[in-house]
Amino acid sequence: MSAIAKAVKIIGSQTALANILGVKQAHVWNWLNIHKRAPAKYIRRIAASTEGQVSESELLMDHERP
């Protein structure tokens, strides 16, 4: 499971994460299903929104996977 998928599961939904980040739910869907990672500019906010259950390092590792 990718770190972004783990974050969505912890937060509760794609829509909830999108609202926290100020983006559309469709963006989160794309991160999950097409890109398999969150854009780097959102990594700190995603980690903070999961209260550390998903770390910045985990989210960055998604960028290293092919």
C-alpha positions in Angstrom: 0.0 0.0 0.0 1.3 3.4 -0.9 1.8 6.0 1.8 -0.9 8.3 0.2 -3.4 5.4 0.3 -2.5 4.8 3.9 -3.1 8.5 4.6 -6.5 8.5 2.9 -7.5 5.4 4.9 -6.5 7.1 8.2 -8.2 10.4 7.4 -11.3 8.6 6.3 -11.9 9.5 2.7 -10.4 11.1 -0.4 -12.9 14.0 0.0 -11.8 14.6 3.6 -8.1 14.8 2.6 -8.9 17.0 -0.4 -10.8 19.4 1.9 -7.8 19.5 4.3 -5.4 20.3 1.4 -7.7 22.7 -0.4 -7.9 20.6 -3.6 -10.6 18.8 -5.4 -11.3 15.1 -4.6 -10.4 14.3 -8.2 -6.8 15.4 -7.5 -6.6 12.9 -4.6 -8.1 10.2 -6.8 -5.4 10.9 -9.4 -2.6 10.7 -6.8 -4.0 7.3 -5.6 -4.8 5.7 -9.0 -2.6 7.3 -11.6 0.5 8.8 -10.0 0.7 6.5 -6.9 2.1 9.4 -4.9 1.2 12.8 -3.5 2.8 15.9 -4.9 5.8 16.9 -2.9 4.3 20.3 -1.9 1.6 18.5 0.1 3.7 16.0 1.9 4.2 18.0 5.1 0.5 18.8 5.4 -0.6 15.2 4.7 1.8 13.9 7.4 0.5 16.5 9.9 -3.1 15.7 9.1 -2.5 12.0 10.0 -0.9 13.1 13.2 2.3 11.4 12.3 0.8 8.0 11.5 2.1 8.5 8.0 5.5 10.2 8.1 7.0 12.6 5.6 9.7 9.9 4.9 7.0 7.4 4.0 5.3 9.8 1.6 8.7 10.7 0.0 9.4 7.0 -0.5 6.4 6.8 -2.8 8.4 9.1 -5.2 11.2 6.5 -5.3 9.0 3.7 -6.4 8.6 3.1 -10.2 
